[in-house]
Each structure stands twice: as C-alpha cells, then as structure tokens.
Amino acid sequence: RSMWWCRLREAVLRIVEGSYVKAVRNIDLGQFCSDLLVGRPGITLDCPSLTALLDPIACNIALDNAITNAVRHGCTENQELRLKVEVSNHGSSTTLSFTLINRAKADKPPFNSW
C-alpha cells in the first residue's frame, strides 16, 4: 500500500500543478473497490461485479479522501462505514455513483447552514 500512496501523492501534485493527464481504462470495479479498502477493517462494500471505464488514480484519490474524512470526523465508536457503488444506465451512457455511508459523531454540534 505504501508504494500506491507514493503514486497517489505524485498524481495529486500533478493535479495541483495542472499537468495531470487522465488515464481512463476498463477496471474491474469489485477489485478496484476491494483494493481501495485494504488495510481499512470495518468498512462494508456494496459493489456490483462489473467492468467500468474510469481513471483509477483520480477515483482513488477522491475516494481515499472521502474515506479518510469519514473515519476522522465520523462516529469513533462502533463505526458503520459502508461504501456503496451504484450503476445507472442512461441510454448510451452509464453513470457510476460512489456513496460512503457513515454514522455521525454523537457529540459533534449540528451543522449550521450559511
């Protein structure tokens, strides 16, 4: 996982400097999500078994950030994190939705809208 982190960090730097070139390819979605959750016990995965066209580096950066924030800012006791992947077909195009479900931290004050 540490070598993967180095690749992600390099990609983030390229994104920030504007030189990142997306590399979209066919990915086994179940394997991608399983690999994302390696070393993160207690996260349930709800993912269909299919191949999807996506940029695995960019998706990994976004999802890793969401998972890290959920662990850091969510309920610390009895976390019930779940990564849910849904597929929607729209004629000739398909949409993937990644949803991270987490329990709120009970002692955190409620969010005030602007």
N, CA, C and O atoms as a Tinker XYZ file with bonds, in Angstrom:
   456  protein
     1  N      0.817000   -1.194000    0.000000    73     2
     2  CA     0.000000    0.000000    0.000000    64     1     3
     3  C      0.861000    1.257000    0.000000    63     2     4     5
     4  O      0.436000    2.288000   -0.521000    81     3
     5  N      2.059000    1.195000    0.572000    73     3     6
     6  CA     2.895000    2.391000    0.638000    64     5     7
     7  C      3.353000    2.845000   -0.746000    63     6     8     9
     8  O      3.446000    4.047000   -0.998000    81     7
     9  N      3.642000    1.901000   -1.648000    73     7    10
    10  CA     4.031000    2.280000   -2.999000    64     9    11
    11  C      2.858000    2.941000   -3.729000    63    10    12    13
    12  O      3.041000    3.887000   -4.495000    81    11
    13  N      1.654000    2.425000   -3.477000    73    11    14
    14  CA     0.453000    3.016000   -4.081000    64    13    15
    15  C      0.278000    4.448000   -3.581000    63    14    16    17
    16  O     -0.106000    5.333000   -4.347000    81    15
    17  N      0.558000    4.676000   -2.301000    73    15    18
    18  CA     0.455000    6.024000   -1.731000    64    17    19
    19  C      1.400000    6.984000   -2.421000    63    18    20    21
    20  O      1.039000    8.131000   -2.682000    81    19
    21  N      2.612000    6.526000   -2.723000    73    19    22
    22  CA     3.574000    7.375000   -3.435000    64    21    23
    23  C      3.024000    7.773000   -4.803000    63    22    24    25
    24  O      3.148000    8.927000   -5.215000    81    23
    25  N      2.416000    6.815000   -5.507000    73    23    26
    26  CA     1.826000    7.121000   -6.812000    64    25    27
    27  C      0.676000    8.113000   -6.681000    63    26    28    29
    28  O      0.533000    9.017000   -7.504000    81    27
    29  N     -0.141000    7.944000   -5.645000    73    27    30
    30  CA    -1.255000    8.879000   -5.435000    64    29    31
    31  C     -0.740000   10.282000   -5.116000    63    30    32    33
    32  O     -1.253000   11.276000   -5.630000    81    31
    33  N      0.268000   10.345000   -4.274000    73    31    34
    34  CA     0.829000   11.656000   -3.894000    64    33    35
    35  C      1.395000   12.362000   -5.126000    63    34    36    37
    36  O      1.193000   13.564000   -5.304000    81    35
    37  N      2.101000   11.618000   -5.971000    73    35    38
    38  CA     2.627000   12.199000   -7.210000    64    37    39
    39  C      1.490000   12.680000   -8.114000    63    38    40    41
    40  O      1.599000   13.738000   -8.733000    81    39
    41  N      0.414000   11.920000   -8.192000    73    39    42
    42  CA    -0.734000   12.310000   -9.021000    64    41    43
    43  C     -1.390000   13.567000   -8.475000    63    42    44    45
    44  O     -1.783000   14.445000   -9.243000    81    43
    45  N     -1.513000   13.663000   -7.150000    73    43    46
    46  CA    -2.095000   14.870000   -6.537000    64    45    47
    47  C     -1.253000   16.088000   -6.889000    63    46    48    49
    48  O     -1.793000   17.142000   -7.226000    81    47
    49  N      0.055000   15.948000   -6.814000    73    47    50
    50  CA     0.939000   17.065000   -7.175000    64    49    51
    51  C      0.752000   17.460000   -8.640000    63    50    52    53
    52  O      0.742000   18.648000   -8.963000    81    51
    53  N      0.603000   16.479000   -9.523000    73    51    54
    54  CA     0.375000   16.791000  -10.945000    64    53    55
    55  C     -0.985000   17.471000  -11.142000    63    54    56    57
    56  O     -1.114000   18.374000  -11.969000    81    55
    57  N     -1.990000   17.039000  -10.388000    73    55    58
    58  CA    -3.313000   17.676000  -10.482000    64    57    59
    59  C     -3.213000   19.136000  -10.063000    63    58    60    61
    60  O     -3.735000   20.021000  -10.740000    81    59
    61  N     -2.541000   19.382000   -8.944000    73    59    62
    62  CA    -2.403000   20.748000   -8.424000    64    61    63
    63  C     -1.658000   21.650000   -9.406000    63    62    64    65
    64  O     -2.031000   22.808000   -9.593000    81    63
    65  N     -0.616000   21.125000  -10.026000    73    63    66
    66  CA     0.151000   21.950000  -10.959000    64    65    67
    67  C     -0.460000   21.996000  -12.357000    63    66    68    69
    68  O      0.032000   22.713000  -13.229000    81    67
    69  N     -1.533000   21.231000  -12.571000    73    67    70
    70  CA    -2.236000   21.276000  -13.848000    64    69    71
    71  C     -1.637000   20.406000  -14.933000    63    70    72    73
    72  O     -1.960000   20.578000  -16.108000    81    71
    73  N     -0.760000   19.465000  -14.560000    73    71    74
    74  CA    -0.129000   18.625000  -15.579000    64    73    75
    75  C     -0.629000   17.178000  -15.567000    63    74    76    77
    76  O     -0.079000   16.328000  -16.267000    81    75
    77  N     -1.656000   16.897000  -14.785000    73    75    78
    78  CA    -2.173000   15.530000  -14.706000    64    77    79
    79  C     -2.889000   15.180000  -16.008000    63    78    80    81
    80  O     -3.705000   15.955000  -16.507000    81    79
    81  N     -2.580000   14.021000  -16.543000    73    79    82
    82  CA    -3.236000   13.521000  -17.749000    64    81    83
    83  C     -4.069000   12.314000  -17.330000    63    82    84    85
    84  O     -3.535000   11.302000  -16.876000    81    83
    85  N     -5.374000   12.438000  -17.489000    73    83    86
    86  CA    -6.225000   11.330000  -17.053000    64    85    87
    87  C     -5.975000   10.101000  -17.911000    63    86    88    89
    88  O     -5.719000   10.183000  -19.112000    81    87
    89  N     -6.061000    8.964000  -17.244000    73    87    90
    90  CA    -5.812000    7.686000  -17.901000    64    89    91
    91  C     -7.014000    6.777000  -17.671000    63    90    92    93
    92  O     -7.013000    5.938000  -16.771000    81    91
    93  N     -8.027000    6.956000  -18.490000    73    91    94
    94  CA    -9.255000    6.184000  -18.371000    64    93    95
    95  C     -9.039000    4.811000  -18.996000    63    94    96    97
    96  O     -8.510000    4.692000  -20.101000    81    95
    97  N     -9.455000    3.781000  -18.270000    73    95    98
    98  CA    -9.336000    2.420000  -18.797000    64    97    99
    99  C    -10.388000    1.529000  -18.157000    63    98   100   101
   100  O    -11.034000    1.914000  -17.183000    81    99
   101  N    -10.551000    0.346000  -18.707000    73    99   102
   102  CA   -11.506000   -0.620000  -18.157000    64   101   103
   103  C    -10.947000   -1.194000  -16.864000    63   102   104   105
   104  O     -9.818000   -1.681000  -16.820000    81   103
   105  N    -11.753000   -1.129000  -15.819000    73   103   106
   106  CA   -11.350000   -1.563000  -14.483000    64   105   107
   107  C    -12.397000   -2.529000  -13.944000    63   106   108   109
   108  O    -13.598000   -2.303000  -14.091000    81   107
   109  N    -11.936000   -3.596000  -13.325000    73   107   110
   110  CA   -12.835000   -4.491000  -12.587000    64   109   111
   111  C    -13.251000   -3.729000  -11.338000    63   110   112   113
   112  O    -12.453000   -3.552000  -10.418000    81   111
   113  N    -14.482000   -3.286000  -11.309000    73   111   114
   114  CA   -14.967000   -2.408000  -10.246000    64   113   115
   115  C    -14.885000   -3.060000   -8.863000    63   114   116   117
   116  O    -14.494000   -2.413000   -7.891000    81   115
   117  N    -15.250000   -4.325000   -8.778000    73   115   118
   118  CA   -15.176000   -5.020000   -7.495000    64   117   119
   119  C    -13.761000   -5.093000   -6.976000    63   118   120   121
   120  O    -13.525000   -4.882000   -5.786000    81   119
   121  N    -12.809000   -5.389000   -7.855000    73   119   122
   122  CA   -11.400000   -5.467000   -7.454000    64   121   123
   123  C    -10.874000   -4.091000   -7.072000    63   122   124   125
   124  O    -10.140000   -3.952000   -6.093000    81   123
   125  N    -11.250000   -3.068000   -7.848000    73   123   126
   126  CA   -10.833000   -1.696000   -7.548000    64   125   127
   127  C    -11.280000   -1.293000   -6.146000    63   126   128   129
   128  O    -10.485000   -0.772000   -5.363000    81   127
   129  N    -12.549000   -1.533000   -5.832000    73   127   130
   130  CA   -13.083000   -1.152000   -4.521000    64   129   131
   131  C    -12.479000   -1.989000   -3.399000    63   130   132   133
   132  O    -12.194000   -1.469000   -2.320000    81   131
   133  N    -12.285000   -3.272000   -3.647000    73   131   134
   134  CA   -11.654000   -4.133000   -2.637000    64   133   135
   135  C    -10.236000   -3.665000   -2.341000    63   134   136   137
   136  O     -9.828000   -3.607000   -1.181000    81   135
   137  N     -9.481000   -3.331000   -3.390000    73   135   138
   138  CA    -8.114000   -2.830000   -3.205000    64   137   139
   139  C     -8.112000   -1.515000   -2.432000    63   138   140   141
   140  O     -7.226000   -1.274000   -1.612000    81   139
   141  N     -9.097000   -0.672000   -2.693000    73   139   142
   142  CA    -9.209000    0.611000   -2.001000    64   141   143
   143  C     -9.393000    0.423000   -0.493000    63   142   144   145
   144  O     -8.934000    1.245000    0.300000    81   143
   145  N    -10.059000   -0.650000   -0.108000    73   143   146
   146  CA   -10.377000   -0.870000    1.300000    64   145   147
   147  C     -9.347000   -1.733000    2.042000    63   146   148   149
   148  O     -9.515000   -2.013000    3.229000    81   147
   149  N     -8.286000   -2.152000    1.350000    73   147   150
   150  CA    -7.239000   -2.948000    2.010000    64   149   151
   151  C     -6.641000   -2.140000    3.156000    63   150   152   153
   152  O     -6.292000   -0.971000    2.992000    81   151
   153  N     -6.530000   -2.779000    4.320000    73   151   154
   154  CA    -5.969000   -2.104000    5.492000    64   153   155
   155  C     -6.954000   -1.212000    6.218000    63   154   156   157
   156  O     -6.579000   -0.468000    7.124000    81   155
   157  N     -8.211000   -1.286000    5.820000    73   155   158
   158  CA    -9.254000   -0.474000    6.465000    64   157   159
   159  C    -10.361000   -1.406000    6.944000    63   158   160   161
   160  O    -11.405000   -1.526000    6.302000    81   159
   161  N    -10.128000   -2.057000    8.067000    73   159   162
   162  CA   -11.141000   -3.003000    8.565000    64   161   163
   163  C    -12.422000   -2.287000    8.968000    63   162   164   165
   164  O    -12.405000   -1.119000    9.356000    81   163
   165  N    -13.512000   -2.997000    8.869000    73   163   166
   166  CA   -14.785000   -2.453000    9.333000    64   165   167
   167  C    -15.565000   -1.670000    8.305000    63   166   168   169
   168  O    -16.625000   -1.134000    8.627000    81   167
   169  N    -15.083000   -1.582000    7.083000    73   167   170
   170  CA   -15.832000   -0.890000    6.038000    64   169   171
   171  C    -16.496000   -1.947000    5.171000    63   170   172   173
   172  O    -15.826000   -2.801000    4.589000    81   171
   173  N    -17.809000   -1.882000    5.091000    73   171   174
   174  CA   -18.577000   -2.823000    4.293000    64   173   175
   175  C    -18.617000   -2.330000    2.850000    63   174   176   177
   176  O    -18.743000   -1.132000    2.600000    81   175
   177  N    -18.511000   -3.245000    1.916000    73   175   178
   178  CA   -18.544000   -2.902000    0.499000    64   177   179
   179  C    -19.802000   -3.460000   -0.143000    63   178   180   181
   180  O    -20.105000   -4.647000   -0.019000    81   179
   181  N    -20.526000   -2.595000   -0.828000    73   179   182
   182  CA   -21.712000   -2.978000   -1.588000    64   181   183
   183  C    -21.455000   -2.540000   -3.023000    63   182   184   185
   184  O    -21.713000   -1.393000   -3.387000    81   183
   185  N    -20.939000   -3.471000   -3.844000    73   183   186
   186  CA   -20.467000   -3.114000   -5.180000    64   185   187
   187  C    -20.852000   -4.198000   -6.176000    63   186   188   189
   188  O    -20.626000   -5.381000   -5.920000    81   187
   189  N    -21.430000   -3.810000   -7.304000    73   187   190
   190  CA   -21.753000   -4.809000   -8.321000    64   189   191
   191  C    -20.481000   -5.338000   -8.974000    63   190   192   193
   192  O    -19.450000   -4.664000   -8.996000    81   191
   193  N    -20.570000   -6.529000   -9.492000    73   191   194
   194  CA   -19.443000   -7.140000  -10.180000    64   193   195
   195  C    -19.542000   -6.801000  -11.659000    63   194   196   197
   196  O    -20.340000   -7.391000  -12.387000    81   195
   197  N    -18.723000   -5.839000  -12.101000    73   195   198
   198  CA   -18.720000   -5.454000  -13.499000    64   197   199
   199  C    -17.445000   -4.710000  -13.835000    63   198   200   201
   200  O    -16.676000   -4.340000  -12.947000    81   199
   201  N    -17.227000   -4.494000  -15.110000    73   199   202
   202  CA   -16.086000   -3.721000  -15.582000    64   201   203
   203  C    -16.579000   -2.318000  -15.908000    63   202   204   205
   204  O    -17.620000   -2.143000  -16.542000    81   203
   205  N    -15.818000   -1.323000  -15.465000    73   203   206
   206  CA   -16.212000    0.069000  -15.684000    64   205   207
   207  C    -15.052000    0.841000  -16.302000    63   206   208   209
   208  O    -13.885000    0.524000  -16.071000    81   207
   209  N    -15.384000    1.835000  -17.071000    73   207   210
   210  CA   -14.399000    2.705000  -17.701000    64   209   211
   211  C    -14.199000    3.918000  -16.801000    63   210   212   213
   212  O    -15.092000    4.755000  -16.662000    81   211
   213  N    -13.007000    4.006000  -16.186000    73   211   214
   214  CA   -12.731000    5.128000  -15.289000    64   213   215
   215  C    -11.235000    5.341000  -15.147000    63   214   216   217
   216  O    -10.436000    4.505000  -15.567000    81   215
   217  N    -10.862000    6.464000  -14.553000    73   215   218
   218  CA    -9.466000    6.761000  -14.241000    64   217   219
   219  C     -9.228000    6.281000  -12.812000    63   218   220   221
   220  O     -9.668000    6.933000  -11.864000    81   219
   221  N     -8.538000    5.152000  -12.642000    73   219   222
   222  CA    -8.397000    4.589000  -11.300000    64   221   223
   223  C     -7.609000    5.474000  -10.337000    63   222   224   225
   224  O     -7.892000    5.477000   -9.139000    81   223
   225  N     -6.638000    6.216000  -10.829000    73   223   226
   226  CA    -5.841000    7.086000   -9.951000    64   225   227
   227  C     -6.708000    8.230000   -9.425000    63   226   228   229
   228  O     -6.750000    8.469000   -8.218000    81   227
   229  N     -7.399000    8.938000  -10.322000    73   227   230
   230  CA    -8.236000   10.065000   -9.897000    64   229   231
   231  C     -9.363000    9.599000   -8.975000    63   230   232   233
   232  O     -9.656000   10.250000   -7.972000    81   231
   233  N     -9.993000    8.476000   -9.314000    73   231   234
   234  CA   -11.060000    7.951000   -8.454000    64   233   235
   235  C    -10.521000    7.537000   -7.100000    63   234   236   237
   236  O    -11.163000    7.769000   -6.076000    81   235
   237  N     -9.346000    6.926000   -7.087000    73   235   238
   238  CA    -8.750000    6.504000   -5.828000    64   237   239
   239  C     -8.442000    7.703000   -4.941000    63   238   240   241
   240  O     -8.655000    7.646000   -3.730000    81   239
   241  N     -7.946000    8.782000   -5.526000    73   239   242
   242  CA    -7.640000    9.993000   -4.746000    64   241   243
   243  C     -8.915000   10.525000   -4.092000    63   242   244   245
   244  O     -8.925000   10.813000   -2.896000    81   243
   245  N     -9.981000   10.655000   -4.868000    73   243   246
   246  CA   -11.239000   11.204000   -4.340000    64   245   247
   247  C    -11.844000   10.288000   -3.277000    63   246   248   249
   248  O    -12.267000   10.755000   -2.220000    81   247
   249  N    -11.884000    8.987000   -3.557000    73   247   250
   250  CA   -12.495000    8.050000   -2.610000    64   249   251
   251  C    -11.646000    7.886000   -1.353000    63   250   252   253
   252  O    -12.186000    7.771000   -0.252000    81   251
   253  N    -10.324000    7.873000   -1.506000    73   251   254
   254  CA    -9.447000    7.778000   -0.342000    64   253   255
   255  C     -9.658000    8.970000    0.587000    63   254   256   257
   256  O     -9.698000    8.818000    1.808000    81   255
   257  N     -9.793000   10.156000   -0.003000    73   255   258
   258  CA   -10.047000   11.354000    0.796000    64   257   259
   259  C    -11.380000   11.268000    1.526000    63   258   260   261
   260  O    -11.470000   11.640000    2.696000    81   259
   261  N    -12.407000   10.785000    0.852000    73   259   262
   262  CA   -13.731000   10.649000    1.478000    64   261   263
   263  C    -13.688000    9.648000    2.628000    63   262   264   265
   264  O    -14.267000    9.892000    3.686000    81   263
   265  N    -13.007000    8.529000    2.425000    73   263   266
   266  CA   -12.921000    7.510000    3.479000    64   265   267
   267  C    -12.126000    8.039000    4.671000    63   266   268   269
   268  O    -12.524000    7.849000    5.820000    81   267
   269  N    -11.010000    8.699000    4.399000    73   267   270
   270  CA   -10.192000    9.272000    5.479000    64   269   271
   271  C    -11.004000   10.275000    6.291000    63   270   272   273
   272  O    -10.948000   10.263000    7.520000    81   271
   273  N    -11.752000   11.136000    5.622000    73   271   274
   274  CA   -12.584000   12.116000    6.328000    64   273   275
   275  C    -13.692000   11.441000    7.127000    63   274   276   277
   276  O    -14.005000   11.873000    8.237000    81   275
   277  N    -14.283000   10.397000    6.582000    73   275   278
   278  CA   -15.349000    9.683000    7.294000    64   277   279
   279  C    -14.813000    9.048000    8.563000    63   278   280   281
   280  O    -15.459000    9.096000    9.610000    81   279
   281  N    -13.635000    8.454000    8.471000    73   279   282
   282  CA   -13.035000    7.838000    9.655000    64   281   283
   283  C    -12.647000    8.903000   10.669000    63   282   284   285
   284  O    -12.875000    8.737000   11.867000    81   283
   285  N    -12.068000    9.982000   10.199000    73   283   286
   286  CA   -11.576000   11.044000   11.083000    64   285   287
   287  C    -12.712000   11.828000   11.751000    63   286   288   289
   288  O    -12.623000   12.162000   12.933000    81   287
   289  N    -13.764000   12.117000   11.007000    73   287   290
   290  CA   -14.800000   13.015000   11.513000    64   289   291
   291  C    -16.114000   12.329000   11.861000    63   290   292   293
   292  O    -17.028000   12.974000   12.375000    81   291
   293  N    -16.219000   11.046000   11.593000    73   291   294
   294  CA   -17.454000   10.326000   11.890000    64   293   295
   295  C    -17.450000    9.759000   13.294000    63   294   296   297
   296  O    -16.588000   10.085000   14.110000    81   295
   297  N    -18.404000    8.924000   13.558000    73   295   298
   298  CA   -18.551000    8.277000   14.857000    64   297   299
   299  C    -17.306000    7.448000   15.152000    63   298   300   301
   300  O    -16.921000    6.603000   14.344000    81   299
   301  N    -16.677000    7.679000   16.294000    73   299   302
   302  CA   -15.443000    6.971000   16.626000    64   301   303
   303  C    -15.696000    5.607000   17.238000    63   302   304   305
   304  O    -14.861000    4.711000   17.119000    81   303
   305  N    -16.828000    5.439000   17.887000    73   303   306
   306  CA   -17.172000    4.151000   18.472000    64   305   307
   307  C    -18.202000    3.458000   17.593000    63   306   308   309
   308  O    -19.179000    4.065000   17.157000    81   307
   309  N    -17.969000    2.195000   17.345000    73   307   310
   310  CA   -18.911000    1.389000   16.569000    64   309   311
   311  C    -19.195000    2.006000   15.192000    63   310   312   313
   312  O    -20.347000    2.161000   14.786000    81   311
   313  N    -18.119000    2.348000   14.497000    73   311   314
   314  CA   -18.290000    2.907000   13.156000    64   313   315
   315  C    -18.999000    1.891000   12.265000    63   314   316   317
   316  O    -18.738000    0.691000   12.344000    81   315
   317  N    -19.867000    2.371000   11.446000    73   315   318
   318  CA   -20.572000    1.513000   10.497000    64   317   319
   319  C    -20.404000    2.094000    9.103000    63   318   320   321
   320  O    -21.377000    2.491000    8.462000    81   319
   321  N    -19.177000    2.140000    8.645000    73   319   322
   322  CA   -18.892000    2.690000    7.327000    64   321   323
   323  C    -19.270000    1.690000    6.243000    63   322   324   325
   324  O    -19.058000    0.484000    6.374000    81   323
   325  N    -19.836000    2.229000    5.168000    73   323   326
   326  CA   -20.202000    1.385000    4.037000    64   325   327
   327  C    -19.953000    2.156000    2.749000    63   326   328   329
   328  O    -20.406000    3.289000    2.591000    81   327
   329  N    -19.229000    1.528000    1.832000    73   327   330
   330  CA   -19.012000    2.091000    0.511000    64   329   331
   331  C    -19.976000    1.394000   -0.441000    63   330   332   333
   332  O    -19.906000    0.184000   -0.654000    81   331
   333  N    -20.873000    2.192000   -1.003000    73   331   334
   334  CA   -21.894000    1.658000   -1.895000    64   333   335
   335  C    -21.659000    2.202000   -3.301000    63   334   336   337
   336  O    -21.510000    3.408000   -3.497000    81   335
   337  N    -21.627000    1.303000   -4.266000    73   335   338
   338  CA   -21.427000    1.687000   -5.663000    64   337   339
   339  C    -22.692000    1.322000   -6.429000    63   338   340   341
   340  O    -23.157000    0.183000   -6.384000    81   339
   341  N    -23.236000    2.302000   -7.126000    73   339   342
   342  CA   -24.453000    2.077000   -7.903000    64   341   343
   343  C    -24.192000    2.420000   -9.366000    63   342   344   345
   344  O    -23.416000    3.323000   -9.678000    81   343
   345  N    -24.843000    1.693000  -10.243000    73   343   346
   346  CA   -24.714000    1.896000  -11.681000    64   345   347
   347  C    -26.076000    2.277000  -12.238000    63   346   348   349
   348  O    -27.075000    1.607000  -11.974000    81   347
   349  N    -26.111000    3.357000  -13.009000    73   347   350
   350  CA   -27.345000    3.804000  -13.660000    64   349   351
   351  C    -27.094000    3.883000  -15.156000    63   350   352   353
   352  O    -26.134000    4.512000  -15.599000    81   351
   353  N    -27.956000    3.247000  -15.926000    73   351   354
   354  CA   -27.853000    3.300000  -17.382000    64   353   355
   355  C    -28.770000    4.380000  -17.924000    63   354   356   357
   356  O    -29.934000    4.481000  -17.537000    81   355
   357  N    -28.220000    5.193000  -18.833000    73   355   358
   358  CA   -28.967000    6.281000  -19.457000    64   357   359
   359  C    -28.798000    6.180000  -20.969000    63   358   360   361
   360  O    -28.062000    6.956000  -21.578000    81   359
   361  N    -29.479000    5.231000  -21.551000    73   359   362
   362  CA   -29.350000    5.048000  -22.995000    64   361   363
   363  C    -27.960000    4.562000  -23.363000    63   362   364   365
   364  O    -27.592000    3.428000  -23.056000    81   363
   365  N    -27.182000    5.425000  -24.026000    73   363   366
   366  CA   -25.848000    5.033000  -24.474000    64   365   367
   367  C    -24.761000    5.307000  -23.430000    63   366   368   369
   368  O    -23.601000    4.950000  -23.639000    81   367
   369  N    -25.127000    5.936000  -22.310000    73   367   370
   370  CA   -24.127000    6.226000  -21.280000    64   369   371
   371  C    -24.501000    5.564000  -19.951000    63   370   372   373
   372  O    -25.660000    5.231000  -19.702000    81   371
   373  N    -23.500000    5.389000  -19.125000    73   371   374
   374  CA   -23.674000    4.773000  -17.815000    64   373   375
   375  C    -23.036000    5.663000  -16.767000    63   374   376   377
   376  O    -21.960000    6.216000  -16.989000    81   375
   377  N    -23.695000    5.802000  -15.628000    73   375   378
   378  CA   -23.180000    6.610000  -14.529000    64   377   379
   379  C    -22.866000    5.712000  -13.345000    63   378   380   381
   380  O    -23.676000    4.871000  -12.956000    81   379
   381  N    -21.675000    5.902000  -12.772000    73   379   382
   382  CA   -21.304000    5.233000  -11.533000    64   381   383
   383  C    -21.453000    6.217000  -10.395000    63   382   384   385
   384  O    -21.009000    7.361000  -10.498000    81   383
   385  N    -22.070000    5.791000   -9.317000    73   383   386
   386  CA   -22.193000    6.627000   -8.120000    64   385   387
   387  C    -21.526000    5.907000   -6.960000    63   386   388   389
   388  O    -21.856000    4.761000   -6.653000    81   387
   389  N    -20.587000    6.587000   -6.320000    73   387   390
   390  CA   -19.925000    6.065000   -5.134000    64   389   391
   391  C    -20.479000    6.813000   -3.940000    63   390   392   393
   392  O    -20.387000    8.039000   -3.884000    81   391
   393  N    -21.051000    6.102000   -2.987000    73   391   394
   394  CA   -21.617000    6.718000   -1.794000    64   393   395
   395  C    -20.950000    6.107000   -0.572000    63   394   396   397
   396  O    -20.893000    4.885000   -0.434000    81   395
   397  N    -20.446000    6.958000    0.311000    73   395   398
   398  CA   -19.855000    6.499000    1.558000    64   397   399
   399  C    -20.833000    6.831000    2.670000    63   398   400   401
   400  O    -21.152000    7.997000    2.902000    81   399
   401  N    -21.301000    5.811000    3.346000    73   399   402
   402  CA   -22.302000    5.977000    4.390000    64   401   403
   403  C    -21.606000    5.812000    5.740000    63   402   404   405
   404  O    -20.862000    4.854000    5.950000    81   403
   405  N    -21.851000    6.740000    6.637000    73   403   406
   406  CA   -21.174000    6.757000    7.926000    64   405   407
   407  C    -22.124000    7.262000    9.004000    63   406   408   409
   408  O    -23.032000    8.048000    8.732000    81   407
   409  N    -21.904000    6.809000   10.210000    73   407   410
   410  CA   -22.683000    7.315000   11.347000    64   409   411
   411  C    -22.065000    8.624000   11.817000    63   410   412   413
   412  O    -20.844000    8.775000   11.827000    81   411
   413  N    -22.908000    9.560000   12.200000    73   411   414
   414  CA   -22.430000   10.852000   12.680000    64   413   415
   415  C    -21.832000   10.716000   14.070000    63   414   416   417
   416  O    -22.190000    9.817000   14.832000    81   415
   417  N    -20.926000   11.613000   14.385000    73   415   418
   418  CA   -20.337000   11.662000   15.710000    64   417   419
   419  C    -21.375000   12.284000   16.646000    63   418   420   421
   420  O    -21.809000   13.415000   16.429000    81   419
   421  N    -21.769000   11.552000   17.678000    73   419   422
   422  CA   -22.868000   11.981000   18.553000    64   421   423
   423  C    -22.580000   13.288000   19.276000    63   422   424   425
   424  O    -23.498000   14.080000   19.489000    81   423
   425  N    -21.342000   13.534000   19.657000    73   423   426
   426  CA   -21.038000   14.737000   20.429000    64   425   427
   427  C    -20.680000   15.938000   19.557000    63   426   428   429
   428  O    -20.325000   16.994000   20.079000    81   427
   429  N    -20.769000   15.791000   18.261000    73   427   430
   430  CA   -20.464000   16.887000   17.352000    64   429   431
   431  C    -21.681000   17.803000   17.243000    63   430   432   433
   432  O    -22.802000   17.325000   17.070000    81   431
   433  N    -21.469000   19.119000   17.344000    73   431   434
   434  CA   -22.619000   20.025000   17.233000    64   433   435
   435  C    -23.267000   19.935000   15.859000    63   434   436   437
   436  O    -22.593000   19.618000   14.879000    81   435
   437  N    -24.555000   20.208000   15.772000    73   435   438
   438  CA   -25.236000   20.132000   14.462000    64   437   439
   439  C    -24.680000   21.172000   13.494000    63   438   440   441
   440  O    -24.201000   22.233000   13.892000    81   439
   441  N    -24.760000   20.831000   12.220000    73   439   442
   442  CA   -24.293000   21.715000   11.171000    64   441   443
   443  C    -25.240000   22.894000   11.031000    63   442   444   445
   444  O    -26.454000   22.712000   10.929000    81   443
   445  N    -24.694000   24.092000   11.026000    73   443   446
   446  CA   -25.497000   25.296000   10.818000    64   445   447
   447  C    -25.359000   25.740000    9.372000    63   446   448   449
   448  O    -24.244000   25.883000    8.872000    81   447
   449  N    -26.461000   25.957000    8.707000    73   447   450
   450  CA   -26.387000   26.401000    7.327000    64   449   451
   451  C    -25.928000   27.847000    7.270000    63   450   452   453
   452  O    -26.021000   28.569000    8.262000    81   451
   453  N    -25.443000   28.265000    6.138000    73   451   454
   454  CA   -24.917000   29.610000    5.962000    64   453   455
   455  C    -26.039000   30.554000    5.925000    63   454   456
   456  O    -25.829000   31.758000    5.782000    81   455
